[in-house]
Amino acid sequence: MQIKTPYYLIDEKALLKNMRIIERIKKISGAKFLLALKCFSTWSVFDLLKKYMDGTTSSSVYEARLGYEKFGGHTHAFSVAYSKEDIEVLKKFSDTIIFNSVTQLNSLYKLTKNTKAARRLGLRINPSISYSHFDLADPARKFSRLGEIDIKKVEANIDKISGAMFHYNCENADFKCFSKMLDAISLKYGAILKKLKWVSLGGGIFFTKENYPIEKFANKLKEFSETFELEIFLEPGEAAITNSASLVTKVLDIVENEKNIAIVDSSIEAHALDLLIYNQQAKLNEKLGKNEYIIAGKSCLAGDVFGHFKLARKLKVGSIVKFRDMAGYTMVKKNWFNGLVMPSIVVKRLSGKVEIIKEFSYKNFVDALS
Ligand SMILES: *Cc1c(COP(=O)(O)O)cnc(C)c1O
C-alpha cells in the first residue's frame, strides 16, 4: 500500500514489547501503571495499552476526559493550577485528583465532596531532588512551581489527602540513581508516607531502555510499597511508548550550501517540536555510511533541521526518509505552523494490517483558526 507522506507510523508490536516489560514489573512489584497522556494521546492504540496498563494520568481537564472516555481504569487528574470550574468538570471523570500546592488543596477540596474522588485526593510534593539532563524539564529546578516544597504545610493538611505524587525524574535510565533518590524520599518523608494510602512516583523512569535492571527496579518498588503500606503508581509517558513510532517523510529537494541539504515534506518545528526545544537530533531508521546530508524541514524557519547525518545511500528527490522513536511528545505537540500538511496517523496492528487512522485536511487547518 502506498501511503501519502508525511505520516506517523505506530507499530503495535513495538508497543507490545514495552507492555510486556510493564507486565513483568507489575507482577513482581504490585505497582500500577498509568499512561501519561501529555506524552502520548493517540487513542486509536489504547485498546492494546489498556490490557497492560491500569489507567491514565493527565495535565488538564481535556486530558482527564480523554483518559476516562478512551482508556478507562484509574483516571488520575493533575494540574499545575485548577480553576473552580476545572474541579466541577473533573468530578465527572476523575477518581483521583492531585493538587499542586497546599493553597490549591485548601481552596478546592470541598468542591469534591460526595464525588468519587473525595476519598482520593492527593498532593504533589517537590522533594527538591531530581534527575534531568535539561533545566527546562527539571521539576526541582530553582524556583520550581511544581509541587509543595514545605513539609510542615503538608503535615498540617495530611487529613485532607490520601496520597501524594512525586514526579522528579526525566529519562532516568540509571537504576542506582533512582534507588538512591527513593531512599532519600523515604527518609525525608517517612512520617508522611506512613499516613498515606497511595503514592505516585511519577514518570521519567526509563525502565524500557535496553539492559535496564527490571527485577531490581520491581523489587525496589515492592520494598517501598511494603515499608510504608502504600499502593504504588507509576506514570510513564515516554517509557511506555518509546521506540514505537516513526515519522515517514519524502525528499522534495536537495539544495547545496557547502553541504547537501535534503528538504523533506515535514518539519521539526511542526511535527517533532520536542526535538527542537531540547536541541536534539532526530534519529534515523537506516544504515549509516559516508554520504553526508543535512536533513531539513520545509517550514520557513531557518533552523528547521532534523539533523546532520552520514548515510549509506544517496538521497534523491522522492527518497523516503524515516525518522524513528517518534511516538512521545510528537503527535501531542504537532501544530499548524506555516500551514504545512499535518502528517497522517497510521497504525500497523499486531496482525500486520496497516490502517490509516486519520488524515488531516485544509478544513482541520481552518477549524483550528478563526
Ligand atoms: C511529564 C509527566 C509524566 C510523564 O513523564 P515521562 O518523562 O514522559 O515519563 C508523568 N507525570 C507527571 C506529573 C508529568 O509531569
Ligand as a Chemical Component Dictionary entry (heavy atoms), coordinates in Angstrom:
data_LIG
# 
_chem_comp.id                   LIG 
_chem_comp.type                 NON-POLYMER 
_chem_comp.pdbx_formal_charge   0 
_chem_comp.three_letter_code    LIG 
# 
loop_
_chem_comp_atom.comp_id 
_chem_comp_atom.atom_id 
_chem_comp_atom.alt_atom_id 
_chem_comp_atom.type_symbol 
_chem_comp_atom.charge 
_chem_comp_atom.model_Cartn_x 
_chem_comp_atom.model_Cartn_y 
_chem_comp_atom.model_Cartn_z 
_chem_comp_atom.pdbx_ordinal 
LIG C1 C1 C 0 5.551 14.561 32.228 1  
LIG C2 C2 C 0 4.981 13.829 33.365 2  
LIG C3 C3 C 0 4.908 12.426 33.333 3  
LIG C4 C4 C 0 5.448 11.588 32.193 4  
LIG O1 O1 O 0 6.812 11.816 32.029 5  
LIG P1 P1 P 0 7.696 10.914 31.047 6  
LIG O2 O2 O 0 9.064 11.518 31.178 7  
LIG O3 O3 O 0 7.154 11.032 29.666 8  
LIG O4 O4 O 0 7.638 9.517  31.576 9  
LIG C5 C5 C 0 4.339 11.803 34.421 10 
LIG N1 N1 N 0 3.851 12.502 35.470 11 
LIG C6 C6 C 0 3.908 13.855 35.524 12 
LIG C7 C7 C 0 3.356 14.564 36.695 13 
LIG C8 C8 C 0 4.476 14.559 34.479 14 
LIG O5 O5 O 0 4.547 15.901 34.535 15 
# 
loop_
_chem_comp_bond.comp_id 
_chem_comp_bond.atom_id_1 
_chem_comp_bond.atom_id_2 
_chem_comp_bond.value_order 
_chem_comp_bond.pdbx_ordinal 
LIG C1 C2 SING 1  
LIG C2 C3 SING 2  
LIG C2 C8 DOUB 3  
LIG C3 C4 SING 4  
LIG C3 C5 DOUB 5  
LIG C4 O1 SING 6  
LIG O1 P1 SING 7  
LIG P1 O2 DOUB 8  
LIG P1 O3 SING 9  
LIG P1 O4 SING 10 
LIG C5 N1 SING 11 
LIG N1 C6 DOUB 12 
LIG C6 C7 SING 13 
LIG C6 C8 SING 14 
LIG C8 O5 SING 15 
# 
